[in-house]
């Protein structure tokens, strides 16, 4: 960036024009160059830098047509054209950040535009919706949400808030240059609290060897973010230790990452080492949010179906061996599409700190007794029946004739250092081009 940072200032000007003008003025006072983007849904104001007429003309519409449109229809047309304008600005290197102010509709429109801005380009949304669930607005992007107290009106309180928000976006768009030595190839990784010991030990190998490791929290948004970053070419290899989001997606938990989880690395052909961390659990909200079916099965002591409060806001439910069978089939179908080196590693002695045969503080379970989700294989009690059934399901679908796809049954718990060393070593060999299926 050279000169003043160029900042889009967006909003529904026919209802919040006063506030948008004030923000634009304060952006200018903070040293930025404001570009006012009009998202009005009824009347054009005539003073925006990117006018409503300009947006509507791209869709072959005129401002007077808005009068007969419902707000949702008008919003779709305006946002679609705004996305085109913003994409052109980015391609021409004429944009350094975006700030917007709005209520529910304005927030929805502005954040849809923000979500196409590159990761790392500042995005600040002043929204009265920011004190609630903002997941639908933020999605998987680095959007900053700020609650402005009031929806409309300038006064001693709101002026202060809008003033520091304007200063913030200009400062965010004017960061110091990063030293070149800080830019390293990135390894994508996934983690939950119950797989932390494995992930931190494995990632340490890469941090000490010239890589940066991006550890995504496997809570739905984390997996989606990693998939997007892989698609965008930001990640060179994947240590997908914690695939928990697949369990929630298939079984109705709140942390599913959707049907695209475990697809980007396969499609891009980048090296990936995948494991089963977290597939022993389904996550719900408070205890009362657990479906009645799961409660009934837990009461009947169905193998694996234990309910445990993780914290007051999250309740975790153990998966059954039969559900593991289905997950094995599902993951086989996903990994069969892999174009690059791919190894699925299955730790046979447990998949999280809650899935363990006996207390072991070094592996995250203090006891007493086995972990709440542990189900022993009756023919080999030190191994998990869940892991056995997972593999049985996997082998009904997986295509092991592919020279780039392998499965490893590992006589370790997921949190043992030896398992972490193994998965890290596999990925290192893939990245160096020395991995071969027959010699893993």
C-alpha positions in Angstrom: 0.0 0.0 0.0 1.2 3.5 -0.9 -0.3 6.8 0.3 -3.5 6.9 2.3 -5.3 3.7 3.0 -8.5 3.4 0.9 -11.4 2.4 3.0 -14.9 1.5 1.8 -17.5 3.0 4.1 -20.8 1.2 3.5 -24.4 1.3 4.7 -28.0 1.9 3.8 -27.7 5.6 3.3 -31.4 6.5 3.0 -31.8 5.5 6.7 -28.3 5.8 8.1 -26.7 8.5 5.9 -25.9 10.8 8.8 -23.9 8.1 10.6 -22.2 7.0 7.4 -21.2 10.6 6.5 -19.8 11.0 10.1 -17.8 7.7 9.8 -16.4 8.8 6.4 -15.4 12.2 7.8 -13.6 10.5 10.8 -11.8 8.0 8.4 -10.5 11.1 6.6 -9.5 12.7 9.8 -7.6 9.6 10.8 -5.6 9.7 7.6 -7.6 7.4 5.4 -9.4 7.9 2.0 -13.1 7.0 2.4 -15.0 5.5 -0.5 -18.7 5.7 0.4 -20.6 2.7 -0.9 -24.4 3.1 -1.0 -26.5 0.1 -0.1 -29.9 2.0 0.1 -33.0 -0.1 -0.5 -35.6 2.6 -1.4 -34.2 6.0 -2.4 -30.9 7.1 -3.8 -29.2 9.8 -1.8 -27.0 11.2 -4.6 -23.8 11.8 -2.6 -22.1 8.4 -2.5 -18.9 7.7 -4.2 -20.2 4.3 -5.5 -23.9 5.3 -6.1 -27.0 3.2 -6.0 -27.5 4.1 -9.7 -24.1 2.7 -10.6 -24.9 -0.6 -8.7 -28.3 -1.0 -10.2 -27.2 -0.3 -13.8 -24.9 -3.3 -13.6 -28.0 -5.4 -13.1 -30.0 -3.5 -15.8 -32.2 -1.8 -13.2 -33.1 1.8 -12.4 -33.4 3.4 -8.9 -37.1 4.0 -9.4 -37.7 0.3 -9.6 -36.8 -0.1 -5.9 -40.1 1.3 -4.8 -42.0 -1.8 -6.1 -39.4 -4.3 -4.8 -39.5 -6.1 -1.4 -36.4 -5.4 0.7 -34.9 -8.9 0.2 -35.2 -8.7 -3.6 -33.6 -5.2 -3.6 -30.8 -6.3 -1.3 -29.9 -9.3 -3.5 -29.6 -7.1 -6.6 -27.5 -4.4 -4.8 -25.2 -6.9 -3.0 -24.5 -8.8 -6.2 -23.5 -5.6 -8.0 -21.5 -4.4 -5.0 -19.5 -7.7 -5.0 -18.6 -7.0 -8.6 -17.4 -3.5 -7.8 -15.3 -4.6 -4.8 -13.8 -7.5 -6.8 -12.7 -5.0 -9.4 -11.2 -2.7 -6.8 -9.2 -5.6 -5.3 -8.0 -6.7 -8.7 -6.8 -3.1 -9.4 -5.2 -2.8 -5.9 -7.5 0.1 -5.0 -8.8 -1.1 -1.7 -7.2 -1.5 1.7 -10.2 -2.1 4.1 -13.9 -1.8 4.7 -16.1 -0.4 7.5 -19.8 -0.5 7.6 -22.7 0.5 9.9 -26.1 -1.1 10.0 -28.9 -2.9 11.7 -29.9 -6.4 10.8 -30.4 -5.9 7.0 -27.5 -3.6 6.7 -25.3 -6.0 8.6 -26.3 -8.9 6.4 -25.6 -6.9 3.2 -22.3 -5.5 4.3 -20.8 -8.7 5.7 -21.7 -10.6 2.6 -19.5 -8.1 0.8 -16.8 -8.3 3.5 -16.6 -12.0 3.2 -15.2 -11.8 -0.3 -12.4 -9.5 0.8 -9.0 -11.3 1.1 -8.1 -12.7 4.5 -5.8 -10.1 6.1 -7.6 -7.1 4.6 -9.3 -5.3 7.5 -13.1 -5.6 7.9 -15.0 -3.8 10.6 -18.8 -4.1 11.0 -20.5 -1.7 13.5 -23.8 -3.6 14.1 -26.6 -3.7 16.6 -26.6 -7.4 16.0 -23.0 -7.8 17.4 -24.2 -8.6 20.9 -25.9 -11.8 19.7 -24.9 -14.8 17.6 -22.8 -13.4 14.8 -21.8 -16.7 13.1 -24.0 -16.0 10.1 -22.4 -12.7 9.5 -18.7 -13.6 10.2 -18.8 -17.0 8.6 -15.2 -18.1 8.2 -13.6 -14.7 7.5 -11.6 -12.3 9.7 -14.5 -9.8 10.3 -14.4 -7.6 13.4 -17.8 -7.0 14.9 -18.4 -4.0 17.1 -21.6 -3.2 19.0 -22.3 0.6 18.5 -24.9 0.8 21.4 -27.5 2.6 19.2 -28.8 1.9 15.7 -29.5 5.5 14.6 -28.5 8.9 15.8 -25.4 11.0 16.6 -24.8 12.1 20.1 -22.1 12.3 22.7 -21.9 8.5 23.1 -22.3 7.3 19.5 -19.9 10.0 18.1 -17.2 8.6 20.4 -17.8 5.0 19.3 -17.9 5.8 15.5 -14.9 8.0 15.9 -12.7 5.3 17.4 -14.1 2.7 15.0 -13.0 5.0 12.0 -9.6 5.4 13.6 -9.4 1.6 14.1 -10.1 0.7 10.5 -7.5 3.2 9.2 -4.9 1.8 11.7 -5.8 -1.7 10.8 -5.2 -0.9 7.1 -1.9 0.7 7.9 0.0 -2.0 9.7 3.8 -2.2 9.9 5.4 -4.3 7.2 6.1 -7.9 8.3 9.7 -9.0 8.2 10.2 -11.3 5.3 11.7 -14.0 7.5 8.3 -14.3 9.2 6.7 -15.6 6.0 6.9 -19.4 6.1 5.0 -22.2 4.4 1.9 -23.1 6.4 0.8 -26.5 7.6 -2.9 -26.8 8.3 -3.8 -28.6 11.5 -7.0 -29.3 13.5 -7.4 -29.6 17.3 -9.9 -29.9 20.1 -9.1 -29.6 23.8 -9.1 -33.4 24.1 -6.5 -33.8 21.3 -4.3 -30.8 22.3 -1.4 -33.0 23.6 -1.0 -34.7 20.3 -1.4 -31.6 18.2 1.0 -29.4 20.1 3.7 -32.1 20.1 3.3 -32.9 16.4 3.1 -29.2 15.4 6.3 -28.5 17.4 8.3 -30.6 14.8 7.2 -28.3 12.0 7.6 -25.0 13.9 11.3 -26.1 14.5 11.8 -26.9 10.9 10.9 -23.8 8.9 7.2 -24.1 8.8 4.3 -22.3 10.5 1.4 -24.4 11.7 -2.1 -22.9 11.6 -4.1 -24.8 14.2 -7.8 -24.6 13.5 -10.3 -25.3 16.3 -12.4 -28.2 15.1 -15.7 -26.6 16.1 -17.3 -26.2 12.6 -16.0 -22.8 11.6 -12.4 -24.0 12.2 -12.8 -26.8 9.7 -14.5 -24.6 7.2 -11.8 -22.0 7.4 -9.1 -24.6 6.9 -10.9 -26.0 3.8 -11.1 -22.5 2.4 -7.5 -21.7 3.0 -6.5 -24.9 1.3 -8.6 -24.0 -1.7 -7.1 -20.6 -1.8 -3.6 -22.1 -1.9 -2.5 -20.8 1.5 -1.6 -24.3 2.9 1.1 -26.6 1.7 0.3 -29.7 3.8 -2.3 -30.9 6.2 -2.0 -32.6 9.6 -5.7 -33.3 10.0 -5.5 -35.0 13.4 -9.0 -33.9 14.7 -11.8 -34.8 12.2 -14.4 -34.4 15.0 -16.6 -32.1 12.8 -17.5 -35.1 10.6 -19.2 -36.8 13.6 -21.2 -33.7 14.4 -22.2 -33.3 10.7 -23.3 -36.8 10.3 -24.9 -37.2 13.8 -26.6 -33.8 14.4 -24.1 -32.1 16.7 -23.6 -28.3 16.7 -20.0 -28.3 15.5 -20.4 -29.8 12.1 -18.4 -28.3 9.2 -20.8 -29.3 6.4 -20.4 -31.7 3.5 -17.2 -30.1 2.2 -15.1 -31.0 5.1 -12.2 -33.3 4.1 -12.4 -32.3 0.4 -10.1 -29.4 -0.3 -6.8 -31.2 0.2 -8.0 -34.1 -1.8 -9.0 -31.8 -4.7 -5.8 -29.7 -4.5 -3.6 -32.8 -4.3 -1.5 -31.5 -1.4 0.0 -33.9 1.1 -2.3 -34.9 4.0 -2.1 -37.0 7.1 -5.6 -37.6 8.5 -6.7 -39.2 11.8 -9.8 -39.9 13.8 -9.3 -37.4 16.7 -12.7 -36.4 18.2 -14.8 -38.9 16.3 -15.7 -40.5 19.7 -17.9 -37.5 20.5 -20.9 -35.4 19.4 -21.2 -31.9 20.8 -24.4 -30.1 21.9 -25.1 -27.0 23.9 -26.4 -27.1 27.5 -27.5 -30.5 28.8 -31.2 -29.9 27.9 -30.1 -29.5 24.2 -29.1 -33.2 24.0 -31.7 -35.0 21.9 -34.0 -37.3 23.8 -32.9 -40.3 21.7 -29.4 -39.9 22.9 -30.5 -39.5 26.5 -32.6 -42.7 26.3 -29.7 -44.6 24.8 -27.4 -43.4 27.5 -29.9 -44.5 30.2 -29.9 -47.9 28.6 -26.1 -48.0 28.7 -25.8 -48.5 25.0 -22.0 -49.0 24.4 -20.3 -45.7 23.8 -23.4 -43.6 24.5 -22.3 -41.7 27.6 -23.2 -38.1 28.2 -20.7 -35.8 29.8 -20.9 -32.0 30.6 -17.7 -30.5 29.1 -18.6 -27.1 30.6 -21.9 -25.3 31.4 -22.4 -24.4 27.7 -21.3 -27.6 26.0 -22.4 -31.2 26.5 -20.6 -34.1 24.8 -22.2 -37.4 23.9 -20.1 -40.5 23.1 -20.5 -42.1 19.7 -21.3 -45.8 19.4 -19.2 -48.4 17.6 -22.0 -48.7 15.0 -21.8 -44.9 14.3 -18.1 -45.3 14.0 -18.7 -47.9 11.2 -20.7 -45.4 9.3 -18.1 -42.7 9.8 -15.5 -45.1 8.5 -17.5 -45.5 5.3 -18.0 -41.8 4.9 -14.3 -41.0 5.3 -13.3 -43.7 2.9 -15.5 -42.1 0.2 -13.9 -38.7 0.9 -10.3 -39.9 0.9 -10.8 -42.1 -2.3 -10.9 -38.7 -4.2 -7.5 -37.7 -3.0 -5.1 -36.7 -5.8 -2.0 -36.3 -3.6 -0.2 -38.3 -0.9 -2.7 -39.3 1.7 -2.4 -41.5 4.9 -5.3 -42.2 7.3 -3.9 -43.0 10.7 -6.2 -44.7 13.2 -4.9 -44.8 16.8 -6.4 -48.0 18.2 -6.1 -47.1 21.9 -8.4 -44.1 21.8 -9.2 -40.9 19.9 -9.4 -38.3 22.7 -8.5 -37.8 26.3 -12.1 -39.0 27.1 -11.6 -42.2 25.1 -9.0 -44.1 27.0 -8.8 -47.5 28.8 -7.3 -46.3 32.1 -6.3 -43.0 33.9 -3.2 -41.4 32.5 -2.5 -37.7 33.3 0.1 -37.7 30.5 -2.6 -38.4 28.0 -5.2 -36.0 29.5 -7.4 -38.3 31.6 -7.1 -38.1 35.4 -9.6 -40.8 36.1 -11.0 -42.5 38.1 -11.5 -45.4 35.8 -11.5 -45.5 32.0 -12.5 -42.4 30.1 -16.2 -41.9 29.8 -16.3 -42.7 26.1 -14.1 -45.8 26.2 -15.5 -49.0 24.7 -13.0 -52.0 24.8 -12.8 -54.5 22.0 -13.8 -57.8 23.7 -11.2 -59.7 21.7 -8.3 -57.2 22.4 -9.3 -55.2 25.5 -6.4 -52.7 25.2 -7.9 -51.6 21.8 -11.0 -49.6 21.2 -14.1 -51.4 19.8 -15.0 -48.0 18.2 -11.7 -48.0 16.3 -12.2 -51.6 15.2 -15.7 -50.9 13.9 -14.5 -47.7 12.2 -11.9 -49.7 10.3 -14.5 -52.4 9.3 -16.7 -49.7 7.8 -13.7 -48.0 6.2 -12.5 -51.2 4.5 -15.9 -51.7 2.9 -15.4 -48.5 0.8 -11.7 -47.4 0.7 -9.8 -47.9 -2.5 -6.4 -49.1 -1.4 -5.4 -49.9 -5.0 -4.6 -46.2 -5.3 -0.8 -45.7 -4.9 -1.3 -42.4 -3.1 -3.7 -43.6 -0.4 -2.8 -45.6 2.6 -4.4 -46.6 6.0 -2.4 -47.3 9.1 -3.7 -49.0 12.2 -1.5 -47.6 15.0 -1.1 -49.3 18.4 -1.1 -46.0 20.3 -3.5 -43.5 21.9 -4.0 -40.3 19.9 -2.3 -38.3 22.7 0.8 -40.4 23.0 4.0 -38.7 21.8 4.9 -41.7 19.7 1.7 -41.2 17.7 2.3 -37.5 17.3 5.9 -38.3 16.1 4.5 -40.8 13.6 2.0 -38.4 11.9 4.5 -35.6 11.8 7.1 -37.9 10.3 4.7 -39.0 7.6 3.9 -35.5 6.6 7.5 -34.5 6.5 8.3 -37.3 4.1 5.4 -36.3 1.9 6.5 -32.7 1.8 10.1 -33.7 0.9 8.9 -36.1 -1.8 10.3 -39.2 -0.1 7.1 -40.8 1.1 6.2 -44.1 -0.6 3.1 -46.1 0.3 5.0 -49.4 0.4 7.7 -48.0 2.8 5.7 -45.9 5.2 
